[in-house]
Amino acid sequence: MFEGWDAVVLARAQFAFTMSFHIVFPAFSIGLASYLAVLEALWLITKREVYINLFNYWLKIFAVAFGMGVVSGIVMSYQFGTNWSSFADKTGPVIGPMMAYEVLTAFFLEAGFLGVMLFGLSRVGPKLHFLATLMVAIGTLISAFWILSANSWMQTPAGHAVNADGQFVAADWLKVIFNPSFPYRLVHMVLAAYLTTSLVVGAVGAWHLLRDQHLAGARVMFSMAMWMATLVAPIQILAGDQHGLNTLEHQPAKVMAMEGHFQSHKDGAPLILFGWPDQKDAKVKYAIEVPKLSSLILKHSLDAPLAGLDTVPRESWPPVPITFWAFRIMVGLGFLIMGLGLFSLLMRWRGLLYQTPLLHRFAVLMGPAGFIAVLAGWITTETGRQPFTVYGLLRTVDSASPLAAPAVGSSLIAFIIVYFAVFTAGVIYILRLMAQPPHPGEQGPTKDLPARAAGITPAAGAAAVEAVR
């Protein structure tokens, strides 16, 4: 079926497909874990029942999303060995330990406290339970730290040497971990996770406010979500700008693709708002542009020169159309999110936050926007790095396993079938949970569970034996 296909292209498609499914769940669970910690802290401080009701409401959703994130993430590491064995061999001494650190410091922390967080509120007491919730939230952030450090090293490699076998080895672990793009990437991703969660929480709150403006839980979650969008969206835009400047310094070809600059501009480069990048003809057709604005944004000077892809060998060009449009989707959604926050701030100032159906409908429509923006940002980052897996040092074609196209294609089809079946069911279940508003006395996952994790108590067992006698 796949005879004549390019095995490397199929392997890239498989990784992109599985990663696209996976990335949305950690982005949601990172923000939701922190949100749960805030809700429980507010409950402990204020003793208001609405906070513990919201905590239990979102805890059930978190449990499903967290599980789906773990399941979807397992296959990612397997693909390094199946489809990308050359990459694993050459970068394993650097990437391998960082992946192991993520498991040892983050996943074990999350797994150790997750059971207490999900089922222990009535068993260990509120304070110890809050500690467990806090540890899970911290674990998600530590996980983001290591994964983004590994990915950032692939984008801006530093602190390494190459041994006699052609493998990358760490010469300075601090430089490997804290490579040039890592701080910017970490801040940008964590803020994206918080905004993604706030948009989902805000959409759920708005959905229920459209039906009943007096629901206490819906009011609280909507208000908290809109505060997050109002305050964090402008910070995220600023963080994205700084990340872009860092990318210009270390990965100039990626920025050229993002901006659609096929030609160099000596006296100020225009900002191309929209157009159709034609990589073959090396120009953006039907371009709508603002003169010199790109130079102002990237160099803080209207007349600053900017190099174009004409200064880069064609074999090292990223896929410009994908990178160009993914970047615009991400930026456009970022400004829409900021617009939602400002709209909510205006309504809050007028005392109409819970009485404005237009705002609530806008919030509902923006519910998936965080996920789309995260995906668009990831596509921008990863396609802009091409044709390298380790930027400037290891090409993608030299990273793939020596597999035939039919072998890769058949596994891709299997992934598509299984992922759509499993994760569609999971998403539908989450949406059903969200469709019901939080109620007074909301129960978390602890309801009707046995007192022991497995088996029966010795006393109950003895009583059962005695009854048989």
N, C-alpha and C positions, 0 to 999 in steps of 0.2 A: 504493500500500500504506500509506503514511504520511499520506495526506490527512486533514486535521483534527487532526493531532498538533501539538504545540508545538515549533517548531524549536529554541528555546533549551533546552528540557528534553532534547531529543535530543542537542544539542551538549554539554550538561553530562554526559549519560550516556556519550557517546563519550569525553570527556576522562577521566571517572572510570574507565571500563573500561581504557583504555590506561595510565593512571597506576597503576592497581591492579596491573597486570602488571609495570610498570616498576619500581616502588618496591622490590619485594622483592629484586631483583637488586643494585642499589647497596647496599642495607642489608646484604646478605650479603657483597658484594665489599669493602666498606669494612672490615668486621671481619676477613674472611679475609686481606686483604692485610697487615694488621697482624700477624695470627697467623703468616703465613708469614715475616714479618720476624723475629718472636721465635724461631721454630723455627730459622731459619738462623743467627741470632746464637748460640743455644744450641749448635748444632752446631760453629760456629767456636770457641766458648769451651771446650766440653767434649770435642769430638771424638767424641762418642757417636754411633754409627751410627743409632740409633733416631730421632734428630732429623732427619737428612737423609732417612731413609726416609719419615718423616711429611711432610717438606717436599715431596718429589716426589709423594707420594700426593695431598696437598691442592692442589698446583700444577696438576695436571690438572683438578681440579674447578673451581679458580679460573678457569682459562682459558675454560672453557665458560660459567661464570656471568658473567664479565666481558663476553664477547662477546654474550651474551643481553641484558645490561644496556645495552650500547651500541646494539644493534639496536632494542630496545624504546624507548630514549630519543630516537632520531632523530625519530620521528613526533610527539613532544610539541611541538617547536618549530614543525613544519609546521602544527599545529592552530591556533597563534596567528594564522597568516595566512589559514587557510581558514575556520574556524568562529568565530574571535574577532578579526576584523580591527579592529573599533572599539577593543577593549582594546589591541591592538598599537599602534594609532595614538596613543591617548591616553597610554599608559604606556611606549611604546617608548624615549623619551629617558632613562628611568630603568632599566627592566628590560633593555633591549637591551645597554647597556654591561656590565652585571653578567653577563649570559649570555656575552658575548664574553670577559670576563675569566676566566670559568670555563674556556672553551676554551683560551685563551692560556696560562694559568698551570697548569691542572690536567690537562686532556685531553692537551695536547702533552707534558707531563711524563710522564704515564702511557704514552702511545703511544711516546715516545722510548726509554723504558727497558723497556717490556713485552717486546719481542723478546729483549733480553738476559736478562731474568728467566726467560722461558720456555725459551729454547734455548741460553743462553750459559754454563752452569755449567762445562762441559768445555772451553770456548773462551777465556774471559776470565780465569779464575782465581777462587777463592772470594771474595776480598775485593772485587774489582770487581763480582762478581755480587751480593754482599750489598748493595753500594751501589745497584745497579739495583733490587733488591727493596725497599730502603728508600725509594727515590724513587717507586716505584709506590704504596707504602703512603701516603707523604706526599701524592702526587697525589690519591688518593681522598679524603683529608681536606680538601685544598684545594678539591676539587670540591664536597664537602658544604658548605664555608664559603660559596662563592658562591651555590649554589642556595638554601641556607637563608636567606642574606641577602636575596635577591630575594623569596623567599616571605614572609619576615618583614616586609619593607617593605609588601607587600600587606596584611598583617595589622595592622601598626602603622606606617602611613606617617609619615615624618618627613624633614626636611631638603629639602623640595621646594617648588617654586612652580608656578603655572599660567600658561602663556604666552597670547598673544592667540588662539591657535588652540585653546585648551582642552586643551593637552597638559601632562602633568606633566613638569617639568624639574628637574634637580638644582640646588638652591641651595647645598647643603653636602654634599659627597659622604661625608664622615665620618659625618654624621648619617643619611644615606640608608643607608649600609652597616651601621653599628652602631646600627640603629634600636632602639626600646625592648625589643622581644621577642626580638631576634636572639640575644643571648648565651644566654638560657634555652633557646631552640629548638635552637641548635647543640649545647649540652651534652646535652640530652635525646635528640636524634637520634643523635649519635655513640655515646652509651652504649647506646641501643637497638640500634644496629648491632653493637656488641661482644657484647651479650647474645644477639642473634639468632644470630650465628656460634657463640658458645659452646654454645648449645642444640643446634645442628646437629652440631657436633663431638662434644659429649657424647652425643648420641643415636647417632651412628655408633660411637663407642667402646663405649657400653653394648650396642649390638646385637651387636658381636663378642665382648664379654665374656660375654654370655649363652650363647655357643657355646663359648668357650674362655677361661677366666679367666687363662690364663698368657700370652696374646699381649702382647708387650712394647709394640708400637705402640698397641694398644687401651688398655692401661693408662695410658700416658703421655698420650694425647689425652683420655681420660676424666678423669684427674686434673686436667689443666690447665683443661679446660672447667668442672669443678665448682668450682675455685678462682675462676674468673671469675664464675660465677653467685653464689657465696657472697659475694664482696667487692663486686661491682658492682650486684647487684639492690637492696640497701638504699640505695646511693648514688643509683640511678636513681629510687627512690621519693621520696627527698628532693629530687632535682632536679625531679621532676614536681610536687611540692608547691610549690616556688618558682616554677615555670612557671605553675602555676594561680593563684598570687597575682598574678603579673605580668599574666595574662590578665584577672583580676578588675579590675585597675586600668585597663587599656587597652581591653578588649573585654568589658564587663560582661554584655552580652546573651548572649554565648557561654557564660559561666559559668552564667547563669540557665537556659539550655537544658540544659547538662550536668547541673545539679542538679535540674532539673524544677521550678524555682520560678516558677510562673505568678503567684503572689501575693506581695506584699511581706510581710516579717515584722519587726515592730517590736521584739519582745522575744526574739529568738533564732530562727534558722531550723532546721528539722529536716533531718537527712541522710536523704534518701529512698534506701533501699537498692535496692528493686525496686518496680515498678509499671508501669502503662501510661499514658504521657502522651497525653492527648486534646487536641490543639491546638485543635480547634474549640470544645470546651467550656472550654478553659483550666484544666484540672485533671489531676492524676495519679490515675487510677482504681486501686483495689486496692493502694494504696501501703503498703509496709512501711517504716517510718521510725524513726529514733532522734531523739528531741526535742533540739533545740538543737545537735546535733553539727556541722551544717554551719557555723553561726556560729563554733564553736570552731575548726574547721579553717581557715576562710577569714579570720576576724577575730581568732582567738585569744582569744575571749571568748564564754562561753555565752549572754549576753544581748545581744550585738551585733546591731543591726538589719541586715537584708539586703534590698535592693530586689529586686523580682520583675519579670517581663515585663509586669505591669500598668503599669509606668512607661515602657514602650517602645511606640511606635506599632505596631499589628499588622502593618503592611506592612513593618516592619523586623525582624520575628521570624525567627530561624533555624528550620529544620525540627526541631522539638524531639524527636520520637520517635527519629529517626536519631542525633542528637547525644547524646541521653540514653543510649541503649543501647550505642553505640560506645564511649563513655567508660567504661561499666561493664565491658565486655569487656576493654578495655585495662588498667584497674586490677585487675580480677580476675586476669588472666593475670600481671600484675606480682607480685602476692602469691603466686601459684602458683610462679613462678620463684624468688622468695625462699625459699619453702618447700622447693623442690628443693635449693637451695644449703645451707640449714640441715640438711636430712636428710643430704646428702653429708658435711657437716662432722661430724655426729654419728658417721656410719659411719667416717669417716677417723680420728676420735679413738679409736674402738674398734678400729681396725686391720682393719676389714671393708669398706673401700671397694670392693674388687674381688671380694668374696665375698657380696654382698647382691643377689640377683636382684630383690627388690622395688624397690630403688633403681634398678637398671638398667632395669627395665620402666617405671618412672616417668620416667626420663630419655628413653627412646625415645618415650613418649607426648608428652613436652614438646618433642620435636624441632621440630615446626612452630609452636610457641607464639609464638616471636619474630616470625615473619612475620605471624601473625594479629594480634599486639599492635601491630606497626608499621602494618598496614592500619587497624586500629581507631583508632589515634592519629591517622593521617592523615585519616580520615573525620571524626573529632571536630573536628579543626582546620579542615578546609575547609568542612564543612557548618555549623559554628558561625559561620563568617564570613559566611554568606549572610544577606540577599540582595545582598551586595556582592562585587565582585572586589577592589577597593581599599576597605578597611573604612571605612565612613562617607562615602566620597567618590565612588565609582563603582559603580553598581548593575550586577548581572549582566545584566539585560535590556538595558541600554545598552551592553554590552560585546560583544554577539554580532554576527556578520556578517549582512547582509540576505539570508539563504538561505531557500529553501523547505524545509519539513520532509522531503519525499521525498529531496532531495539529501543532507541530513544523515543520514537514516535508512539510505539505501543504503550510504553509506560506513561507518556503524556496523556493519551486517551484514557487510560485507567485512572489517572489522577483527576481528570476533568469529571468523569462519571462519579467517582467516590466523593470528591469534594462538594460537588453540587448537591448530591443526595444528602450527605451528612450535615453540611453547614447550612443548607437551605432549611432543613428541619430545625437546626439550632436557632437560626435567626427568627424563624416563625414562632418558636416557643418564647424567645425573648420579647418579640412584639406582642404576643398574647399577654405576657406579664405586664408589659408597659400599658396595655390597653385598659387595665383595671387601675383605678386611682388608689393611692394609699389610704387605708382606713384607720380609724382609732383602734388601738390594740393590734396593729399589724404584726403578724407573726413572721419570723425569719425561717431559715431552713431547719430550726431545732424542733419544730412541732412534731409530736407523736414519734420521737425517736427513742430507741432503747437507752437505758442508763449505761450499758456497756457497749463497747464498739463491736464485739462479736460474742456469740455464745450466750449462755445464761449464767446467772449468779450461782455460786455453789449452794446457797440456801434454797434457791428455787429448784435447783437440780435435786437436792436431797428431798425436798417436799414432793417432787414429782415421783421419785423412786418409792417414797413411803406410801404415796397414794396408790401406786400400782400394787404394792404388797397388800 
